Amino acid sequence: PPTLGTPSGTYYAPVEDTPYTLGSLSVDDSDVSEVTLSQMAQDDWLSLSENQAYVNKIKVRLSVTKGNLLLNPQARDLTATMNSTQLWLTISRVQPGHDTCRLLPCIADPSSCRASTVGAYKYADACSFRESSAAAAVYAMSSCQGSNCTCMMASDCSGTGDILLFLNRSKEVRGDAGGTVPYLQLAYDVLPHLDATCGGLGVYAAPNAFSWGKRCETSADCQAPAMLADCVPGVNCFCCADLTLPCSTDSDCAAYTPYGLCGCYAGLDPPSPDPRCCNNL
């Protein structure tokens, strides 16, 4: 696990009700640069796009008994995932232009979009409610009760496409009645399978609600026919976002997107009247 430390002999003397900078902290984790060669680990979670944000990251939990913990503006490359009352989960597009907001009805009720053995839980069973009291909102607390409560959710449909979920940690486990953990188990079981295409190509927003990728349920649906022979990395493989840029690995295409794909080429052999086909995605 990661360890936090301060220089030897460091003494802190904070004063009550006075903002105080806790400096010289260091964080170390020998596993942060670990390279996992296990194929089972790759298949099970490392290669899944929804887990890429957690690969080679250090997870640290900070707490104070009384008071507020504020981050210095110099604290960068940090992802806040939770506080004492809420868990925050961001749904982001992997491919440029993909319409994540197509999923909003499925986020509200995952089982309405795809059958699952996990259960039939809704976002309302797990969400944090909007708080009208400014004093309570500062601490991400909610005193809302009854049918007039509305779930917190933020979506940037016209911009980045990110959808931010606010999950109530006091509802983490509620068994058959739902809660944060059952809802997340259902969401992870359902959402990654929606709008699946060969190569993970995006589905665009209306009125152009289509994808260049073939819709699929399993990898078997993406087996290339004879006219789509595999390209050879470094020889005739090109970035799918720019068919003029040769590539050997996906990292060669990272200038276009953090998850740029390598493995496309223009044209078919033999030629085909369909100009939209991509190969080996």
Buried (B, 14 or more C-beta within 10 A) or exposed (E): EBEEEEEEEEEEEEEEEEEEEEEEEEEEBEEEEEEEEEEEEEEEEBEEBBEBEEEEBEEEEEEEEEEEEEEEEEEEEEEEBEBEBBBBBEBBBBBEBBBBBBBBEBBBBBBEBEEBEBBBBBBBBBBBBBBEEEEBEEEBBBEBEEEEBEBBBEBEBEEEBBBBBBBBBEBBEBEEEBBBBBBBBBBBBBBEEEBBBBBBBBBBBEEEEEBBBBEBEEEEEBEBEEEBBEBEBEEEBBBBBBEEBBBEEBEBBBEBBEBBBBBBBEEBEEEEEEEEBBBBB
